[in-house]
């Protein structure tokens, strides 16, 4: 039997996985449950893992996967929530077994491929020069794309989003849009010349671009210095 806090945490993780395809950071879990420190989150995560509701993914800093849900959260179940006795996977992430990073088309079973322009590289650390030219196209499953909105892809450099499950060398799929909600992972254009991949938060008249790695500081900008270029909807990874 789970405690109230354990159920709240599992519900928060599952909702974020369904919405973003990546788990929330430990800081976000702490804020969501109104805890004073991340040590409480560590204890809750360990308890959920010991009871078989979640597991920590190897080789990915603090990345989590929901294995099953209690009856109290059955309404949150989705096709991306595996049963405990079935092979688990990370939702909305397409893995490529080739040693090279994704370049060109790839085969995705039972999902029509859609060609998406790969615009180049984007920093998941300190912002780099904005990307504006298409280098080539990559094929992604149509189920990863949202509606008829325009999408594009970027190759990630840096490790500042590693606790959100985004590693150096990953290719992120972005839905082009100019608005975001607090907590969204976005492509932000700073001063019309620097682009970065960060979690978006609004603090009054200021915009916070938040990393998912404690080694990086949150950057604050006046709202007129930041333009939202799109929101993360998927991830392609090479092994």
C-alpha positions in Angstrom: 0.0 0.0 0.0 1.4 3.4 -1.0 1.4 6.5 1.2 -0.3 9.7 0.1 3.0 11.3 -0.9 4.1 8.3 -2.8 0.9 8.3 -4.8 1.2 12.1 -5.4 4.8 11.6 -6.7 3.8 8.7 -9.0 0.9 10.7 -10.3 3.2 13.7 -11.1 5.8 11.6 -12.8 3.2 9.8 -14.9 1.5 13.0 -16.0 4.8 14.5 -17.0 5.8 11.4 -18.9 2.5 11.4 -20.9 2.8 15.2 -21.6 6.5 15.6 -22.4 7.8 12.1 -23.0 10.5 12.7 -20.4 10.5 12.4 -16.6 10.5 15.5 -14.4 13.7 16.6 -12.6 14.1 16.0 -8.9 13.8 19.7 -8.3 10.4 19.7 -10.1 9.3 16.8 -8.0 10.3 18.6 -4.9 8.4 21.7 -5.9 5.3 19.7 -6.9 5.1 17.9 -3.6 6.1 21.1 -1.6 9.1 19.4 0.0 12.0 21.4 1.5 14.8 19.2 0.0 15.5 16.6 -2.6 16.4 14.0 0.0 12.7 13.5 0.6 12.2 12.9 -3.1 15.0 10.4 -3.1 13.3 8.4 -0.3 10.0 8.4 -2.1 11.6 7.3 -5.4 13.4 4.5 -3.7 10.2 3.4 -2.0 8.3 3.4 -5.3 11.2 1.5 -7.0 11.3 -1.1 -4.2 7.5 -1.7 -4.7 7.9 -2.1 -8.5 6.0 1.0 -9.6 9.0 2.7 -11.2 12.6 2.0 -12.1 15.7 4.1 -12.6 17.1 3.9 -16.1 20.8 3.0 -16.3 23.3 5.4 -17.8 20.8 8.3 -17.6 21.1 10.7 -14.6 18.1 10.2 -12.4 15.9 9.3 -15.3 12.8 7.3 -14.3 10.3 5.0 -15.9 6.8 4.2 -14.8 6.2 0.4 -14.8 2.7 0.2 -13.4 0.1 2.3 -11.6 -2.0 1.6 -8.5 -5.7 1.3 -8.8 -6.0 4.9 -7.5 -4.2 6.2 -10.6 -5.7 3.7 -13.2 -7.3 6.6 -15.0 -3.8 7.9 -15.9 -2.8 4.7 -17.7 -1.8 5.1 -21.3 -0.2 3.0 -24.1 3.1 4.3 -22.9 2.7 2.7 -19.5 4.0 -0.8 -19.7 2.8 -3.7 -17.5 5.3 -4.8 -15.0 5.8 -8.2 -16.7 6.4 -6.6 -20.2 9.6 -5.1 -21.5 9.6 -1.5 -20.5 10.6 1.5 -22.7 10.9 5.2 -22.6 7.8 6.8 -24.2 8.2 9.0 -27.3 11.9 8.2 -27.7 13.1 6.5 -30.8 16.4 4.5 -30.5 18.8 3.9 -33.3 21.2 0.9 -32.9 23.7 2.3 -35.4 27.0 3.6 -33.9 26.7 6.9 -35.7 24.4 9.7 -34.6 21.1 9.9 -36.5 21.8 11.0 -40.1 19.0 10.5 -42.6 16.1 8.1 -42.6 15.5 5.3 -40.1 13.0 2.5 -39.9 10.2 2.7 -37.3 7.8 -0.3 -37.1 4.1 0.3 -37.5 4.4 4.1 -37.7 4.6 6.1 -41.0 7.8 8.1 -41.2 7.6 11.8 -41.7 10.6 13.8 -42.9 11.5 16.6 -40.5 14.2 19.2 -41.2 17.3 18.9 -39.0 18.3 22.5 -38.4 21.7 21.8 -36.9 22.9 21.8 -33.4 21.6 23.5 -30.3 23.2 23.8 -26.9 21.8 22.2 -23.8 24.3 24.2 -21.8 25.4 27.8 -22.5 23.5 29.2 -25.4 25.2 29.0 -28.8 24.6 30.9 -32.1 21.0 30.5 -33.3 20.3 27.8 -35.9 18.5 28.9 -39.1 19.6 26.7 -41.9 18.5 23.1 -42.7 21.4 20.7 -42.9 19.3 17.7 -44.0 16.2 15.8 -43.0 15.5 13.0 -40.5 12.6 10.6 -40.5 10.5 10.4 -37.3 7.3 8.4 -36.6 4.1 10.3 -37.3 2.8 9.5 -33.9 5.6 11.7 -32.4 4.3 14.8 -34.2 1.4 16.8 -32.8 -1.4 17.7 -35.2 -0.5 19.7 -38.4 1.9 22.0 -36.7 5.3 22.5 -38.3 8.1 20.5 -36.7 11.9 20.5 -36.9 14.8 18.6 -35.3 18.0 19.7 -33.6 21.0 17.8 -32.4 21.8 18.5 -28.8 25.3 19.4 -27.5 26.0 19.6 -23.8 24.7 17.9 -20.7 22.6 20.6 -19.0 19.3 18.8 -19.6 20.6 15.4 -18.6 18.2 15.0 -15.7 15.3 15.5 -18.1 16.6 12.5 -20.0 18.3 14.6 -22.8 21.9 13.6 -23.5 24.7 15.1 -25.5 24.2 13.8 -29.1 20.5 13.2 -28.9 18.3 14.6 -31.6 15.2 16.5 -30.2 12.0 16.9 -32.2 10.5 20.4 -31.7 7.0 21.6 -32.5 7.2 25.1 -33.8 5.3 27.5 -31.5 5.8 30.9 -29.9 4.1 30.3 -26.6 4.8 27.9 -23.7 3.6 26.9 -20.3 5.7 26.9 -17.1 7.6 23.6 -17.0 7.7 23.1 -20.8 11.1 22.3 -22.4 11.6 24.8 -25.2 13.9 26.2 -27.8 14.6 29.8 -26.6 16.1 32.5 -28.8 17.9 35.0 -26.6 18.6 38.5 -28.0 17.7 37.2 -31.5 21.1 35.6 -31.8 21.6 32.8 -29.3 19.5 29.6 -29.1 19.3 27.1 -26.2 17.2 24.2 -25.1 15.9 24.8 -21.5 12.9 24.4 -19.3 10.7 27.5 -19.4 9.5 29.3 -16.3 7.9 32.8 -16.0 8.7 34.9 -12.9 6.7 38.1 -13.1 8.2 40.1 -16.0 11.2 37.8 -16.2 11.8 34.6 -18.1 13.8 31.8 -16.4 15.6 29.4 -18.6 16.2 26.5 -16.3 18.7 23.6 -16.8 18.1 20.1 -15.6 21.6 19.7 -14.2 22.6 21.2 -10.8 26.0 22.1 -12.4 24.3 24.9 -14.4 22.6 28.0 -13.1 19.2 29.2 -14.1 19.4 32.1 -16.4 17.0 35.0 -16.0 16.1 37.4 -18.8 13.5 40.2 -19.3 10.7 38.8 -21.3 11.5 41.1 -24.3 14.9 39.4 -24.7 13.5 35.9 -25.1 11.6 34.5 -28.0 10.1 31.0 -27.9 10.9 29.0 -31.0 9.2 25.7 -30.2 8.4 23.0 -27.6 10.0 19.6 -27.2 7.7 16.8 -28.3 10.1 13.9 -28.9 13.6 12.5 -28.8 15.8 10.3 -31.1 18.8 8.5 -29.6 21.7 6.6 -31.1 23.6 3.9 -29.2 
